[in-house]
Structure formats: C-alpha cells, structure tokens
Amino acid sequence: MIPVRCFTCGKVISNCWEEYKRRVQEGENPGNVLDDLGVTRYCCRRMILSHVELVDTLAPYQ
C-alpha cells in the first residue's frame, strides 16, 4: 500500500501508483513515466520509486 501523500511535501501521490506500475511493467522507462504523470519533485519521485508491494507477501500471516 503506497502512502496517500508524500512524507516530505504532502503532495498526493497515491493516484499515480497504478498507472506507474502498469506502464513500467509494459517496459517504459520509470523516469519518463513519472514525468508524464507530473511527478517532478525529488521527494515524490523517491516515494514512488522506492515503494515495495508487501501486502501480498504479508497477507497470509494475518
């Protein structure tokens, strides 16, 4: 689960996650995808680029 807002600046970034993930899996350059989505601040880019989906991994242990 990606955070709704960037921890540093407070910009909403969760609305970009699904499209970012889909386009990167199709083979596009992550930097270009972030530019197209309007994620230009370094702090917001860090939030998306460093995110790891752990929900599917941890779900069996609930």
mmCIF file of the N, C-alpha and C atoms, coordinates in Angstrom:
data_MODEL
# 
_entry.id   MODEL 
# 
loop_
_atom_site.group_PDB 
_atom_site.id 
_atom_site.type_symbol 
_atom_site.label_atom_id 
_atom_site.label_alt_id 
_atom_site.label_comp_id 
_atom_site.label_asym_id 
_atom_site.label_entity_id 
_atom_site.label_seq_id 
_atom_site.pdbx_PDB_ins_code 
_atom_site.Cartn_x 
_atom_site.Cartn_y 
_atom_site.Cartn_z 
_atom_site.occupancy 
_atom_site.B_iso_or_equiv 
_atom_site.pdbx_formal_charge 
_atom_site.auth_seq_id 
_atom_site.auth_comp_id 
_atom_site.auth_asym_id 
_atom_site.auth_atom_id 
_atom_site.pdbx_PDB_model_num 
ATOM 1   N N  . MET A 1 1  ? 0.842  -1.173  0.000   1.00 0.00 ? 1  MET A N  1 
ATOM 2   C CA . MET A 1 1  ? 0.000  0.000   0.000   1.00 0.00 ? 1  MET A CA 1 
ATOM 3   C C  . MET A 1 1  ? 0.888  1.237   0.000   1.00 0.00 ? 1  MET A C  1 
ATOM 4   N N  . ILE A 1 2  ? 0.783  1.987   -1.045  1.00 0.00 ? 2  ILE A N  1 
ATOM 5   C CA . ILE A 1 2  ? 1.586  3.206   -1.145  1.00 0.00 ? 2  ILE A CA 1 
ATOM 6   C C  . ILE A 1 2  ? 0.937  4.302   -0.289  1.00 0.00 ? 2  ILE A C  1 
ATOM 7   N N  . PRO A 1 3  ? 1.731  5.117   0.356   1.00 0.00 ? 3  PRO A N  1 
ATOM 8   C CA . PRO A 1 3  ? 1.162  6.219   1.147   1.00 0.00 ? 3  PRO A CA 1 
ATOM 9   C C  . PRO A 1 3  ? 0.346  7.163   0.257   1.00 0.00 ? 3  PRO A C  1 
ATOM 10  N N  . VAL A 1 4  ? -0.678 7.756   0.823   1.00 0.00 ? 4  VAL A N  1 
ATOM 11  C CA . VAL A 1 4  ? -1.535 8.666   0.064   1.00 0.00 ? 4  VAL A CA 1 
ATOM 12  C C  . VAL A 1 4  ? -0.772 9.923   -0.318  1.00 0.00 ? 4  VAL A C  1 
ATOM 13  N N  . ARG A 1 5  ? 0.011  10.459  0.612   1.00 0.00 ? 5  ARG A N  1 
ATOM 14  C CA . ARG A 1 5  ? 0.751  11.697  0.371   1.00 0.00 ? 5  ARG A CA 1 
ATOM 15  C C  . ARG A 1 5  ? 2.245  11.479  0.560   1.00 0.00 ? 5  ARG A C  1 
ATOM 16  N N  . CYS A 1 6  ? 3.013  12.329  -0.100  1.00 0.00 ? 6  CYS A N  1 
ATOM 17  C CA . CYS A 1 6  ? 4.465  12.332  0.073   1.00 0.00 ? 6  CYS A CA 1 
ATOM 18  C C  . CYS A 1 6  ? 4.775  12.745  1.505   1.00 0.00 ? 6  CYS A C  1 
ATOM 19  N N  . PHE A 1 7  ? 5.680  12.031  2.156   1.00 0.00 ? 7  PHE A N  1 
ATOM 20  C CA . PHE A 1 7  ? 6.026  12.330  3.545   1.00 0.00 ? 7  PHE A CA 1 
ATOM 21  C C  . PHE A 1 7  ? 6.698  13.695  3.687   1.00 0.00 ? 7  PHE A C  1 
ATOM 22  N N  . THR A 1 8  ? 7.393  14.158  2.663   1.00 0.00 ? 8  THR A N  1 
ATOM 23  C CA . THR A 1 8  ? 8.151  15.395  2.758   1.00 0.00 ? 8  THR A CA 1 
ATOM 24  C C  . THR A 1 8  ? 7.322  16.632  2.423   1.00 0.00 ? 8  THR A C  1 
ATOM 25  N N  . CYS A 1 9  ? 6.663  16.636  1.266   1.00 0.00 ? 9  CYS A N  1 
ATOM 26  C CA . CYS A 1 9  ? 5.970  17.850  0.821   1.00 0.00 ? 9  CYS A CA 1 
ATOM 27  C C  . CYS A 1 9  ? 4.460  17.792  0.966   1.00 0.00 ? 9  CYS A C  1 
ATOM 28  N N  . GLY A 1 10 ? 3.886  16.602  1.107   1.00 0.00 ? 10 GLY A N  1 
ATOM 29  C CA . GLY A 1 10 ? 2.450  16.479  1.298   1.00 0.00 ? 10 GLY A CA 1 
ATOM 30  C C  . GLY A 1 10 ? 1.640  16.372  0.019   1.00 0.00 ? 10 GLY A C  1 
ATOM 31  N N  . LYS A 1 11 ? 2.281  16.300  -1.138  1.00 0.00 ? 11 LYS A N  1 
ATOM 32  C CA . LYS A 1 11 ? 1.557  16.172  -2.401  1.00 0.00 ? 11 LYS A CA 1 
ATOM 33  C C  . LYS A 1 11 ? 0.929  14.786  -2.491  1.00 0.00 ? 11 LYS A C  1 
ATOM 34  N N  . VAL A 1 12 ? -0.288 14.710  -3.030  1.00 0.00 ? 12 VAL A N  1 
ATOM 35  C CA . VAL A 1 12 ? -0.966 13.434  -3.209  1.00 0.00 ? 12 VAL A CA 1 
ATOM 36  C C  . VAL A 1 12 ? -0.254 12.657  -4.310  1.00 0.00 ? 12 VAL A C  1 
ATOM 37  N N  . ILE A 1 13 ? 0.219  11.443  -3.987  1.00 0.00 ? 13 ILE A N  1 
ATOM 38  C CA . ILE A 1 13 ? 0.937  10.631  -4.970  1.00 0.00 ? 13 ILE A CA 1 
ATOM 39  C C  . ILE A 1 13 ? 0.282  9.278   -5.203  1.00 0.00 ? 13 ILE A C  1 
ATOM 40  N N  . SER A 1 14 ? -0.647 8.886   -4.359  1.00 0.00 ? 14 SER A N  1 
ATOM 41  C CA . SER A 1 14 ? -1.236 7.555   -4.478  1.00 0.00 ? 14 SER A CA 1 
ATOM 42  C C  . SER A 1 14 ? -2.048 7.387   -5.755  1.00 0.00 ? 14 SER A C  1 
ATOM 43  N N  . ASN A 1 15 ? -2.548 8.481   -6.319  1.00 0.00 ? 15 ASN A N  1 
ATOM 44  C CA . ASN A 1 15 ? -3.342 8.375   -7.536  1.00 0.00 ? 15 ASN A CA 1 
ATOM 45  C C  . ASN A 1 15 ? -2.491 8.018   -8.755  1.00 0.00 ? 15 ASN A C  1 
ATOM 46  N N  . CYS A 1 16 ? -1.180 8.137   -8.663  1.00 0.00 ? 16 CYS A N  1 
ATOM 47  C CA . CYS A 1 16 ? -0.281 7.831   -9.780  1.00 0.00 ? 16 CYS A CA 1 
ATOM 48  C C  . CYS A 1 16 ? 0.233  6.395   -9.751  1.00 0.00 ? 16 CYS A C  1 
ATOM 49  N N  . TRP A 1 17 ? 0.080  5.703   -8.645  1.00 0.00 ? 17 TRP A N  1 
ATOM 50  C CA . TRP A 1 17 ? 0.745  4.419   -8.452  1.00 0.00 ? 17 TRP A CA 1 
ATOM 51  C C  . TRP A 1 17 ? 0.304  3.347   -9.448  1.00 0.00 ? 17 TRP A C  1 
ATOM 52  N N  . GLU A 1 18 ? -1.007 3.158   -9.651  1.00 0.00 ? 18 GLU A N  1 
ATOM 53  C CA . GLU A 1 18 ? -1.483 2.087   -10.524 1.00 0.00 ? 18 GLU A CA 1 
ATOM 54  C C  . GLU A 1 18 ? -1.016 2.270   -11.963 1.00 0.00 ? 18 GLU A C  1 
ATOM 55  N N  . GLU A 1 19 ? -1.141 3.483   -12.481 1.00 0.00 ? 19 GLU A N  1 
ATOM 56  C CA . GLU A 1 19 ? -0.699 3.732   -13.851 1.00 0.00 ? 19 GLU A CA 1 
ATOM 57  C C  . GLU A 1 19 ? 0.816  3.606   -13.969 1.00 0.00 ? 19 GLU A C  1 
ATOM 58  N N  . TYR A 1 20 ? 1.539  4.099   -12.961 1.00 0.00 ? 20 TYR A N  1 
ATOM 59  C CA . TYR A 1 20 ? 3.003  3.970   -12.965 1.00 0.00 ? 20 TYR A CA 1 
ATOM 60  C C  . TYR A 1 20 ? 3.400  2.499   -13.021 1.00 0.00 ? 20 TYR A C  1 
ATOM 61  N N  . LYS A 1 21 ? 2.809  1.688   -12.164 1.00 0.00 ? 21 LYS A N  1 
ATOM 62  C CA . LYS A 1 21 ? 3.150  0.262   -12.098 1.00 0.00 ? 21 LYS A CA 1 
ATOM 63  C C  . LYS A 1 21 ? 2.833  -0.439  -13.420 1.00 0.00 ? 21 LYS A C  1 
ATOM 64  N N  . ARG A 1 22 ? 1.681  -0.144  -13.996 1.00 0.00 ? 22 ARG A N  1 
ATOM 65  C CA . ARG A 1 22 ? 1.273  -0.773  -15.254 1.00 0.00 ? 22 ARG A CA 1 
ATOM 66  C C  . ARG A 1 22 ? 2.232  -0.408  -16.388 1.00 0.00 ? 22 ARG A C  1 
ATOM 67  N N  . ARG A 1 23 ? 2.553  0.869   -16.495 1.00 0.00 ? 23 ARG A N  1 
ATOM 68  C CA . ARG A 1 23 ? 3.403  1.318   -17.593 1.00 0.00 ? 23 ARG A CA 1 
ATOM 69  C C  . ARG A 1 23 ? 4.833  0.815   -17.465 1.00 0.00 ? 23 ARG A C  1 
ATOM 70  N N  . VAL A 1 24 ? 5.358  0.712   -16.251 1.00 0.00 ? 24 VAL A N  1 
ATOM 71  C CA . VAL A 1 24 ? 6.714  0.197   -16.050 1.00 0.00 ? 24 VAL A CA 1 
ATOM 72  C C  . VAL A 1 24 ? 6.752  -1.299  -16.362 1.00 0.00 ? 24 VAL A C  1 
ATOM 73  N N  . GLN A 1 25 ? 5.706  -2.024  -16.012 1.00 0.00 ? 25 GLN A N  1 
ATOM 74  C CA . GLN A 1 25 ? 5.657  -3.455  -16.334 1.00 0.00 ? 25 GLN A CA 1 
ATOM 75  C C  . GLN A 1 25 ? 5.572  -3.685  -17.838 1.00 0.00 ? 25 GLN A C  1 
ATOM 76  N N  . GLU A 1 26 ? 5.024  -2.714  -18.572 1.00 0.00 ? 26 GLU A N  1 
ATOM 77  C CA . GLU A 1 26 ? 4.967  -2.820  -20.030 1.00 0.00 ? 26 GLU A CA 1 
ATOM 78  C C  . GLU A 1 26 ? 6.303  -2.482  -20.684 1.00 0.00 ? 26 GLU A C  1 
ATOM 79  N N  . GLY A 1 27 ? 7.260  -1.998  -19.895 1.00 0.00 ? 27 GLY A N  1 
ATOM 80  C CA . GLY A 1 27 ? 8.602  -1.775  -20.412 1.00 0.00 ? 27 GLY A CA 1 
ATOM 81  C C  . GLY A 1 27 ? 9.013  -0.327  -20.584 1.00 0.00 ? 27 GLY A C  1 
ATOM 82  N N  . GLU A 1 28 ? 8.204  0.618   -20.142 1.00 0.00 ? 28 GLU A N  1 
ATOM 83  C CA . GLU A 1 28 ? 8.587  2.025   -20.269 1.00 0.00 ? 28 GLU A CA 1 
ATOM 84  C C  . GLU A 1 28 ? 9.626  2.403   -19.222 1.00 0.00 ? 28 GLU A C  1 
ATOM 85  N N  . ASN A 1 29 ? 10.356 3.458   -19.513 1.00 0.00 ? 29 ASN A N  1 
ATOM 86  C CA . ASN A 1 29 ? 11.375 3.980   -18.598 1.00 0.00 ? 29 ASN A CA 1 
ATOM 87  C C  . ASN A 1 29 ? 10.668 4.630   -17.398 1.00 0.00 ? 29 ASN A C  1 
ATOM 88  N N  . PRO A 1 30 ? 11.008 4.219   -16.155 1.00 0.00 ? 30 PRO A N  1 
ATOM 89  C CA . PRO A 1 30 ? 10.348 4.793   -14.978 1.00 0.00 ? 30 PRO A CA 1 
ATOM 90  C C  . PRO A 1 30 ? 10.445 6.310   -14.883 1.00 0.00 ? 30 PRO A C  1 
ATOM 91  N N  . GLY A 1 31 ? 11.570 6.881   -15.265 1.00 0.00 ? 31 GLY A N  1 
ATOM 92  C CA . GLY A 1 31 ? 11.723 8.328   -15.210 1.00 0.00 ? 31 GLY A CA 1 
ATOM 93  C C  . GLY A 1 31 ? 10.778 9.045   -16.152 1.00 0.00 ? 31 GLY A C  1 
ATOM 94  N N  . ASN A 1 32 ? 10.621 8.509   -17.345 1.00 0.00 ? 32 ASN A N  1 
ATOM 95  C CA . ASN A 1 32 ? 9.711  9.112   -18.315 1.00 0.00 ? 32 ASN A CA 1 
ATOM 96  C C  . ASN A 1 32 ? 8.262  8.979   -17.874 1.00 0.00 ? 32 ASN A C  1 
ATOM 97  N N  . VAL A 1 33 ? 7.927  7.862   -17.258 1.00 0.00 ? 33 VAL A N  1 
ATOM 98  C CA . VAL A 1 33 ? 6.560  7.666   -16.766 1.00 0.00 ? 33 VAL A CA 1 
ATOM 99  C C  . VAL A 1 33 ? 6.251  8.686   -15.676 1.00 0.00 ? 33 VAL A C  1 
ATOM 100 N N  . LEU A 1 34 ? 7.171  8.886   -14.752 1.00 0.00 ? 34 LEU A N  1 
ATOM 101 C CA . LEU A 1 34 ? 6.959  9.866   -13.691 1.00 0.00 ? 34 LEU A CA 1 
ATOM 102 C C  . LEU A 1 34 ? 6.822  11.274  -14.261 1.00 0.00 ? 34 LEU A C  1 
ATOM 103 N N  . ASP A 1 35 ? 7.605  11.594  -15.270 1.00 0.00 ? 35 ASP A N  1 
ATOM 104 C CA . ASP A 1 35 ? 7.488  12.906  -15.917 1.00 0.00 ? 35 ASP A CA 1 
ATOM 105 C C  . ASP A 1 35 ? 6.108  13.077  -16.540 1.00 0.00 ? 35 ASP A C  1 
ATOM 106 N N  . ASP A 1 36 ? 5.621  12.046  -17.230 1.00 0.00 ? 36 ASP A N  1 
ATOM 107 C CA . ASP A 1 36 ? 4.306  12.108  -17.865 1.00 0.00 ? 36 ASP A CA 1 
ATOM 108 C C  . ASP A 1 36 ? 3.189  12.251  -16.837 1.00 0.00 ? 36 ASP A C  1 
ATOM 109 N N  . LEU A 1 37 ? 3.354  11.634  -15.680 1.00 0.00 ? 37 LEU A N  1 
ATOM 110 C CA . LEU A 1 37 ? 2.338  11.694  -14.637 1.00 0.00 ? 37 LEU A CA 1 
ATOM 111 C C  . LEU A 1 37 ? 2.394  12.986  -13.831 1.00 0.00 ? 37 LEU A C  1 
ATOM 112 N N  . GLY A 1 38 ? 3.394  13.808  -14.060 1.00 0.00 ? 38 GLY A N  1 
ATOM 113 C CA . GLY A 1 38 ? 3.506  15.080  -13.368 1.00 0.00 ? 38 GLY A CA 1 
ATOM 114 C C  . GLY A 1 38 ? 4.185  14.999  -12.019 1.00 0.00 ? 38 GLY A C  1 
ATOM 115 N N  . VAL A 1 39 ? 4.905  13.914  -11.772 1.00 0.00 ? 39 VAL A N  1 
ATOM 116 C CA . VAL A 1 39 ? 5.642  13.758  -10.512 1.00 0.00 ? 39 VAL A CA 1 
ATOM 117 C C  . VAL A 1 39 ? 7.052  14.280  -10.767 1.00 0.00 ? 39 VAL A C  1 
ATOM 118 N N  . THR A 1 40 ? 7.279  15.553  -10.408 1.00 0.00 ? 40 THR A N  1 
ATOM 119 C CA . THR A 1 40 ? 8.554  16.188  -10.752 1.00 0.00 ? 40 THR A CA 1 
ATOM 120 C C  . THR A 1 40 ? 9.452  16.436  -9.554  1.00 0.00 ? 40 THR A C  1 
ATOM 121 N N  . ARG A 1 41 ? 8.895  16.482  -8.358  1.00 0.00 ? 41 ARG A N  1 
ATOM 122 C CA . ARG A 1 41 ? 9.711  16.745  -7.169  1.00 0.00 ? 41 ARG A CA 1 
ATOM 123 C C  . ARG A 1 41 ? 10.509 15.496  -6.795  1.00 0.00 ? 41 ARG A C  1 
ATOM 124 N N  . TYR A 1 42 ? 11.730 15.716  -6.343  1.00 0.00 ? 42 TYR A N  1 
ATOM 125 C CA . TYR A 1 42 ? 12.593 14.598  -5.968  1.00 0.00 ? 42 TYR A CA 1 
ATOM 126 C C  . TYR A 1 42 ? 11.997 13.778  -4.837  1.00 0.00 ? 42 TYR A C  1 
ATOM 127 N N  . CYS A 1 43 ? 11.375 14.440  -3.880  1.00 0.00 ? 43 CYS A N  1 
ATOM 128 C CA . CYS A 1 43 ? 10.832 13.719  -2.736  1.00 0.00 ? 43 CYS A CA 1 
ATOM 129 C C  . CYS A 1 43 ? 9.683  12.817  -3.160  1.00 0.00 ? 43 CYS A C  1 
ATOM 130 N N  . CYS A 1 44 ? 8.834  13.280  -4.059  1.00 0.00 ? 44 CYS A N  1 
ATOM 131 C CA . CYS A 1 44 ? 7.702  12.474  -4.528  1.00 0.00 ? 44 CYS A CA 1 
ATOM 132 C C  . CYS A 1 44 ? 8.188  11.314  -5.402  1.00 0.00 ? 44 CYS A C  1 
ATOM 133 N N  . ARG A 1 45 ? 9.176  11.577  -6.224  1.00 0.00 ? 45 ARG A N  1 
ATOM 134 C CA . ARG A 1 45 ? 9.731  10.521  -7.071  1.00 0.00 ? 45 ARG A CA 1 
ATOM 135 C C  . ARG A 1 45 ? 10.347 9.429   -6.203  1.00 0.00 ? 45 ARG A C  1 
ATOM 136 N N  . ARG A 1 46 ? 11.008 9.837   -5.132  1.00 0.00 ? 46 ARG A N  1 
ATOM 137 C CA . ARG A 1 46 ? 11.608 8.877   -4.207  1.00 0.00 ? 46 ARG A CA 1 
ATOM 138 C C  . ARG A 1 46 ? 10.540 7.977   -3.595  1.00 0.00 ? 46 ARG A C  1 
ATOM 139 N N  . MET A 1 47 ? 9.400  8.572   -3.225  1.00 0.00 ? 47 MET A N  1 
ATOM 140 C CA . MET A 1 47 ? 8.323  7.806   -2.602  1.00 0.00 ? 47 MET A CA 1 
ATOM 141 C C  . MET A 1 47 ? 7.811  6.713   -3.536  1.00 0.00 ? 47 MET A C  1 
ATOM 142 N N  . ILE A 1 48 ? 7.682  7.033   -4.816  1.00 0.00 ? 48 ILE A N  1 
ATOM 143 C CA . ILE A 1 48 ? 7.153  6.064   -5.778  1.00 0.00 ? 48 ILE A CA 1 
ATOM 144 C C  . ILE A 1 48 ? 8.220  5.057   -6.184  1.00 0.00 ? 48 ILE A C  1 
ATOM 145 N N  . LEU A 1 49 ? 9.434  5.532   -6.467  1.00 0.00 ? 49 LEU A N  1 
ATOM 146 C CA . LEU A 1 49 ? 10.492 4.626   -6.930  1.00 0.00 ? 49 LEU A CA 1 
ATOM 147 C C  . LEU A 1 49 ? 10.929 3.628   -5.860  1.00 0.00 ? 49 LEU A C  1 
ATOM 148 N N  . SER A 1 50 ? 10.894 4.025   -4.604  1.00 0.00 ? 50 SER A N  1 
ATOM 149 C CA . SER A 1 50 ? 11.379 3.140   -3.550  1.00 0.00 ? 50 SER A CA 1 
ATOM 150 C C  . SER A 1 50 ? 10.282 2.287   -2.924  1.00 0.00 ? 50 SER A C  1 
ATOM 151 N N  . HIS A 1 51 ? 9.032  2.440   -3.391  1.00 0.00 ? 51 HIS A N  1 
ATOM 152 C CA . HIS A 1 51 ? 7.928  1.682   -2.813  1.00 0.00 ? 51 HIS A CA 1 
ATOM 153 C C  . HIS A 1 51 ? 8.019  0.203   -3.190  1.00 0.00 ? 51 HIS A C  1 
ATOM 154 N N  . VAL A 1 52 ? 7.771  -0.679  -2.226  1.00 0.00 ? 52 VAL A N  1 
ATOM 155 C CA . VAL A 1 52 ? 7.770  -2.125  -2.439  1.00 0.00 ? 52 VAL A CA 1 
ATOM 156 C C  . VAL A 1 52 ? 6.425  -2.658  -1.977  1.00 0.00 ? 52 VAL A C  1 
ATOM 157 N N  . GLU A 1 53 ? 5.764  -3.424  -2.839  1.00 0.00 ? 53 GLU A N  1 
ATOM 158 C CA . GLU A 1 53 ? 4.467  -4.012  -2.502  1.00 0.00 ? 53 GLU A CA 1 
ATOM 159 C C  . GLU A 1 53 ? 4.678  -5.206  -1.567  1.00 0.00 ? 53 GLU A C  1 
ATOM 160 N N  . LEU A 1 54 ? 4.315  -5.053  -0.307  1.00 0.00 ? 54 LEU A N  1 
ATOM 161 C CA . LEU A 1 54 ? 4.460  -6.129  0.664   1.00 0.00 ? 54 LEU A CA 1 
ATOM 162 C C  . LEU A 1 54 ? 3.124  -6.722  1.091   1.00 0.00 ? 54 LEU A C  1 
ATOM 163 N N  . VAL A 1 55 ? 2.020  -6.165  0.610   1.00 0.00 ? 55 VAL A N  1 
ATOM 164 C CA . VAL A 1 55 ? 0.702  -6.622  1.040   1.00 0.00 ? 55 VAL A CA 1 
ATOM 165 C C  . VAL A 1 55 ? 0.493  -8.088  0.682   1.00 0.00 ? 55 VAL A C  1 
ATOM 166 N N  . ASP A 1 56 ? 0.824  -8.481  -0.544  1.00 0.00 ? 56 ASP A N  1 
ATOM 167 C CA . ASP A 1 56 ? 0.625  -9.861  -0.961  1.00 0.00 ? 56 ASP A CA 1 
ATOM 168 C C  . ASP A 1 56 ? 1.538  -10.820 -0.200  1.00 0.00 ? 56 ASP A C  1 
ATOM 169 N N  . THR A 1 57 ? 2.712  -10.369 0.182   1.00 0.00 ? 57 THR A N  1 
ATOM 170 C CA . THR A 1 57 ? 3.656  -11.197 0.912   1.00 0.00 ? 57 THR A CA 1 
ATOM 171 C C  . THR A 1 57 ? 3.217  -11.412 2.349   1.00 0.00 ? 57 THR A C  1 
ATOM 172 N N  . LEU A 1 58 ? 2.685  -10.362 2.975   1.00 0.00 ? 58 LEU A N  1 
ATOM 173 C CA . LEU A 1 58 ? 2.321  -10.423 4.395   1.00 0.00 ? 58 LEU A CA 1 
ATOM 174 C C  . LEU A 1 58 ? 0.889  -10.896 4.641   1.00 0.00 ? 58 LEU A C  1 
ATOM 175 N N  . ALA A 1 59 ? 0.038  -10.893 3.636   1.00 0.00 ? 59 ALA A N  1 
ATOM 176 C CA . ALA A 1 59 ? -1.372 -11.249 3.810   1.00 0.00 ? 59 ALA A CA 1 
ATOM 177 C C  . ALA A 1 59 ? -1.577 -12.649 4.399   1.00 0.00 ? 59 ALA A C  1 
ATOM 178 N N  . PRO A 1 60 ? -0.817 -13.673 4.029   1.00 0.00 ? 60 PRO A N  1 
ATOM 179 C CA . PRO A 1 60 ? -1.064 -14.997 4.595   1.00 0.00 ? 60 PRO A CA 1 
ATOM 180 C C  . PRO A 1 60 ? -0.826 -15.084 6.116   1.00 0.00 ? 60 PRO A C  1 
ATOM 181 N N  . TYR A 1 61 ? -0.109 -14.135 6.689   1.00 0.00 ? 61 TYR A N  1 
ATOM 182 C CA . TYR A 1 61 ? 0.248  -14.196 8.095   1.00 0.00 ? 61 TYR A CA 1 
ATOM 183 C C  . TYR A 1 61 ? -0.729 -13.468 8.999   1.00 0.00 ? 61 TYR A C  1 
ATOM 184 N N  . GLN A 1 62 ? -1.853 -13.004 8.472   1.00 0.00 ? 62 GLN A N  1 
ATOM 185 C CA . GLN A 1 62 ? -2.828 -12.292 9.300   1.00 0.00 ? 62 GLN A CA 1 
ATOM 186 C C  . GLN A 1 62 ? -3.604 -13.229 10.157  1.00 0.00 ? 62 GLN A C  1 
# 
